Amino acid sequence: MFLRTVLHCLWIGSMTSWVRGLDFNFHDSKQIEVYLQSVSKNYSTFTNLYSIGKSVQGRELWVLVLGKYPMEHKVGIPEFKYVGNMHGDEVVGREMLLHLIDYLVKNYGADSTVTRLIDSSRLHVLPSMNPDGFEASAPPDCVFSKGRYNRNNVDLNRNFPDTFSTAASSSVQPETQAVMSWIQSESFVLSANLHGGTVVASYPYDNSNGGSELVNGVSRSPDHDVFVHLAKTYSYNHTTMHTGTQCGSLTFPDGITNGYQWYTLIGGMQDYNYVWGQCFEITLELSCCKYPPADQLADFWQENRAALLAYMQQVHLGVKGQVLDVDGNPIPSAVVEVQGRNNICPYKTNKHGEYYRLLLPGTYTFVVTVPGREPMKKTLQIPNGPESFSALKYDFVFQSNSPTSDSVAAESCTTANHNSNNAAASLQAPHFAILLALAGTAAISRLVNS
C-alpha cells in the first residue's frame, strides 16, 4: 500500500511538472506518454488522447487530437494530421510536434490564429510512428543508425502499398497497419510526415512506372499545382527552408522537390495517403542532422513554428460539402470528380455523404456520379479558403430518388488495375526485391533519406 501511494504521488508530480512547460530536450516514449496524458487531462474541453495501435515491442502509438469537437468527427469540419518519427533516428520532427501541441493548448483562446485553427478543424498529432526505432537510437547521429527501422528491421516508409508497383512488399508491419487503418477510419483531408536528413518539402508522386504521369523527370499527380502550393507554403513560412541550400551540396529551388525527381521511393506513405486515403500529404525534412544535439531544439522550433501553423491552415483550401438526395439524406460512396484531374482512385463521399477537395482559387467543373442516376455537373468559383478558415461549402442535391439512367459506380481502385495499362510496371518487381534485400543496410545511400 505504501509503495502504491509513493508511485501515485510520483505520477501526480510528473503530471504537474508538464503543466509548467515542455522543455527543449529529447523525450523518451514513457515521457511522451505522460506528457500527452497530462495535456489531455488539463485541456479536456478541446483535446482527446487515443492510440491507433502498438509497435512491434508493444509501445502505444499515441495521437492527441485538438478541436472544438475532439471526441468525434463532425460534418463540415475537416480532419488534419501530422505524423512524426516514422524513421526512429530522425528525431527533430518528434520534438517539434510536442512543442506544437504545447503551443496550441497554451494559446487557444488567446491567439486568434490558434483559436480559429482549433475551432475550424480537427487536428491529429502522432509524435512517434516508430517509438521502438527511437529507443534504439542515440545521439549524436547525423547520417544513419539502426534506429531508422522498426524492431523487425523494416523501413516503414517502404512498407505501404505502392501506386505504381505490383511487387510484393515485405509483410505489413504493425505500425504501418495501424496508420493504414487510421487513414481509412478518418476522413483526413491534409497531412504531413516529418523526417530529417536534409531541409526540404517533398511532394507526390514518389514513384513512377514511366506512364503519362512522368513529365521531364517529375512524376506529376493530377493535383500537382496544389502540391507545389502546399510545399511552398511550408518552405516560405520556414525561416530558411525556401533558400534551398541548407545541407552542403544539396540544393532545392524554393526549398521544395518532387519526390520521384529527387529519388525513387517504392512503398512510401505520402503516395498511399494521396491515392488510397484521399488525403494530400507531403514529406517535411527538417534538419541536416538526423539526431542533432538537444541544445539545437529551441532553434528548430523557431524555424518551424510559423510553417507548422501555416500548413495546417491549408486544410481549408478548395471546396467541401455533402452529396444528398431530395429528402436531405446523405449519399455515401458518390464519386466527386473535378474535370481535368483524373485521380487514380476516384474521390468518393464518406459515410456522411461528405466530400472535401483541396483546390487553389479558380473556376472548376465538378461531375458527381451516383449509381443509377444521371450524373450531376456543376461549375464552381473557388475562393481562397484559408484566409477565412473555411473552404467553400457546396452541397450536391439529387432531385430524384428514382433511378434515371444506366450510370454505374466508378471502377474499384487497385494497384493492379492502374498498372495493367503500362508494361513498365512489370519491371518494378525485380527492382523492388533488390531494394528490399538491401533496405536493412546503409549500403544504399539514397535510402537513408526519407
N, C-alpha and C positions, 0 to 999 in steps of 0.2 A: 504493500500500500504506500509506504514511504517513497519507494523508487518511482511508482507511478505518479505520485504528486510532484516529485522533483522533475521528471520528464515533462509533465504537463506545464510546469512553470517555465521550463526552458523553452518549450514550444511557444508559449504565450509571449515570452521575451523576444524570441526571434520574429514573431509576427509583428510585435510592436516596433522593433527596430526598423523594419521595412517601411513603416509609415513615415519615419523621419526622412527617408530618401534613399534612392538607389545609388550606390557608389559606382565609380568608374573602375571596375575590376572584372575579371572573368569569374563567372559563377557556374558552379557545377550543377548537375541535374537536380540534386536534392535542394540546393539553394534556390534554383529557379522554381521548383515546385512550391516551396514555402512562400516565395515572393508572390507568385500568381495566386495562391490561396489567400494571401493577405490582401491583395488588391481586390479580389472577388468579394471578400468579406467586408472590406471597408468602403467599397463603392458598389454595393449590391444593386442599387437602383438602375444602373446603366451598364453593368458588366455581368458576364457569366463565364464560368470556367468549366470546360469539359475536355474529355480525352477522346481522340479519334482512334485509339488503338495502342498497341505496345510494340516496343522494339524487340529485336531478337533476344536480348537479355532481360526483357520484361519491364523496361522503363516506359512509363506513360508518355504518350505524345500529347502534351497539354496544349490546348488552344484557349486563349482568352478572347472573348467576343465583347465588343463595345457597341452600344447603340441605344436608341430610345426604347427599342423592344429587344432586349438582349436574349430573351429566352427562346424566341421562335421567329421564323420568317413572317413578315407582313407584306401583303400585296402592295406593290409600288415602291418598296424600299429595297434598293439594290444591295447585293452581297459582295463584299470585297475581302481579299485575303492577302497576307504577307506570310511567306514561308522562309525560315532561316535555317542555316547549319545543315543543309542537305548533305554536304560533304563535311564530315565531323571535324576536320582540321582547318576549315575555313570559318573562323570564329567571330569576325567583326560583325557580320550581319546578325548573329545571335544576340550580341550585346546591344546593337542598335535597336533591335525590336523591343528589348526590355526597356530601354530608355524612351522609346516611342510610347510604350504603354504608360510609363511613369509620367511623361509629358502630357499625354492625353487626359489621364484621370485627374491630374492636378490643375489642368487649365479648362476643364469642362465647366461651363457656366461663367467663366471669367474672360476667356479669349473667344472672340466671335467666330474665327475660322474653325477652331477646335469644336466649339459648340455646334456649329452648323454641320460640320462633318459627321459628328456622332448622331445628331438628330435626324439627318437625312439619309444615312446609310447604316449598314450593319457590318462592322469591321472585325474580321477574324485574324488573330495573330498567333502563328505557330512558331515560337522562338527556335525550336530544335526539332528537325525531322530525323536527325541521326544522333541521338544522345549517346549511344554506345560508341560511335566514332569519336565524339568529343572526349569521352572519358579515356580513350586510348591515345589521345594526342597530348602533346606537351610543348610549351614554348621554349626557346624561340624556334620557329619552324616556318620559314618564308616560302619554301618551294613545295614540299611534298612530304607526307608521312602516311603510315598505315591507317591512321585515323580517318583518312579520306573515305574509306569504305565502311560498310556496316559490319557487324560481328561475323557475318558469313563471308566476308571479304568480297562483297559485291558493291559496285559503284551504283548508287541509287539513281543517278542521273543518266544511266544507260539501261535502266530496268523497266521502262514503261513500254507499252505497245507503240510501235512506230508507224507513222503515217505512210512512209514510202518503202517499207521493207516487210516482206513476208517471212524473213528469217526469224527463227525462234530465239527469244531472249533466254537468259538464264532464268531459273524459276523465279516467279514474282515474290519479292521479299515482303515480310510483314509490314515494314514501313511504307513500301510502295503501295501495297494493297490497301493500307489504311488511308493513304492520300487519295487513291483512286475512288474508294468508297465514299470518302468525304466529298470529293468533287461531284459525284453522282447524286449525293444526298442533299446538296445545297445548290441553289441557282446562282452560282458565282458568276459575276459579270467581268470583274477585273482582278488581276493578281500580279504579284512579282515574287520571284525567289531570289534570295540574297546569297552571293558567293564571294570569293576572294581569290586573289592571284594576279589581278590587274585592276584597272579602273575604267569601266565602260558599261554601257547599257546595250544588251544584245536582244534581238527580237527574232521571231519566227520568219521563215522556217529554219530549223537546224539541219535538215536533211533534204535530199532530192533524189529522184531516180532519173533525172535528165529529161523530164517532161516539160510541158508548157510553163510550169512554174519557174524554170531556170532561165533567167534573163541576165546576160552579161556577168555571170558568176554569182548572181544573187538569186536565192530561192525565195521568190516573191509569193506571199499569200494574197488572197483576194482583198484583204484589208491592209495592204502594205502601207498605204498612206496613214492609216490610223496608228499602226505600229511605229512608224517613224516619228509621228507626233508624240506618242507615249514615251518613247525612248528619249526624245529631245526634251520633253517635259522634265524628266528626271535629270538629265545631264546638265541642262541650263539652270536648274534650280539648285544643283550641287555647286559648291564653291569652286571646284576645279575640274570636274569630270569633262565638261564641254571643251576644254582645251585639247583633249585627246592625246596628251603627251606626258602621261604620269609615270610610266614604269619603263624607263630605259628606252630601248629601241622600238617598242610597240607604239604605234600611232593609230588613232581612230578619229577621223574627221567628225567634228561636233561631239565627240565622246560617245558615239553610237556605232553599232555594227549589225549587219545581218548575220545571224548565227552561222548559216552554211558558208557564207563568204569568208568568215573567219576560219572555221574548220568544221568538218563534217561530224555530226553527233547523231548517233543512232540510239533510239530509245529514250530521248530526253523528255523532261517533264513539261516544258513550256509548249511544245508541239502537241502533247497529249491534251493539255488544258484547252488549247485553242480548237483542235479538231473535234475531240470527243466530248469535251466539257462545256463547249460554247462560252468559254471564259478566256478573255485575252490575257496572256501572261508574257512578261518579259523577264530576262535574267539580269540582275544587277551585280556587277563585280565592284566591290567597294574598297579594296586595298591591294597594293602591290604585294605585300607580305601576307600570306595566308593566316599566320598566327603571330601577330606582332606583339611587342611588349604592351603590358596593360597601361602604361603611362601615356600611350597614344590614343586611348579610347575617347577621352574628352574632346580631342581634336577631331576625331572621326565623327563624333556626334554633331559638332558644329558644322562640319562639312555636309552632313546628310540630312539634318533636321528639316530644313525647308523643302528639300526634294522629296522626302518621305511624305510630307503633308500634301504637297502639290500633286504628287502622283495619285494619292488616294482620291483627291477631288475629281480626277478624270473619270471616276466611275459614273459620273453624271453626263458624259458625252452622249450625243445621239438622241434616241427615242426609246420610250418604254410604254407598255400598256398591256391590254388583255385582248384576247380573241373570244368573243361572246356570241351566244345565239340570241334569237329575237327576244327571249324571255330573260336575258341577262345572265344566263348560266355560262360559266367558263368552259371553253373547249380545249382540253389538253391535247398535246401532240399535233396541233395545227402547224403547218410549215409556213414560216415567215421568211421570205426571201427578199433581198434587195437586188433589183435588176443590175447586171453588170458585175455582181460579186457572187461568183459561183463557188460557194463553200463546199469542201469535200463532203462534209456531213451537213445536210440542211439544218438550219436553226429551227427548233421546234418549241412550242409553248410548254411550260411546265404543268404540273397538276392543277395549278390555279388558273390556267389559261394565259399565263403571263409570258411576255417576251421582253427582252432587253437587247438593244442593238447599238453598239458603240459606233458612232459616225461623226466625222468632222462637220462643221456647219456647211450647209449647202442644200441642194434640191435632189431628192432621191425618190424613185418609184418602187413601191413595195407590191409584192404579189403574195397573197395569203391563200393557202390551199387547205381545204378540209375534205376528206374523202366523201364522195357522193354529192358534192355541191360545186356550184360554179366558182372558180377562183375569183378572189376579190383583188382589184388593183387600185392603188391609191398613190398619188404623188404628194409628198410632204416637204415642207421647207423646214430644215433643221437648224435651230439657233445654237448658240454656244452655251450648252447646259451647265458646265462647271461654274460659270460666272454667277449663276443663280442657285447653285447646288441642287439642280433638278434637270433631268433630261426632259425633252418634250414628251408630253403624255398624249397618246392617241390610242383609242380602242377601236378594233375592227369588229363590227357587229354584222353577223349574217342574218338577213331579214327573214329567211325561211328555214324552218326546221325539217323540211322535207327534201329528200334527195332530188336534185335538179339536173345532174349531169353524171357522166361516167368517170369523173376525175377520181384518181386513186392517190393513196399516200405515196410520198417520195420513197424511192428505193432505200432499203436499210443500208446503213453505212458500215462497211468493214474495210480493213486494210486490204484484203484480197480483192474486193470489188474495185477499189481505187487503183490498184496496181495491175490489174489484169489487162489494161489497155496499153501497158508500156513494158516491152520486153526487158528493158533495163532493170526492172525490179528483180528479175531472177538473178542478176549479177550481184545483188546485195548480200545474198545468203553466205557465200564463202567469205566475203569481206567482213561481214558481221561476226562470223565464227572466229576469225582471226583476232578481231578486236576483243572479243570476249575472253579468248585464251590469254591475252596479254593484259587484260584490264586490271589484274591484281598486282602488276608491277609498275615501276616508274619508267619502264623502257620506252613507252610511247610518250614523248614529251607533250604532245598536243592533248593527250587525255588528262593531263594534270591540270588543265584549265577546267572550266565549268562543264 
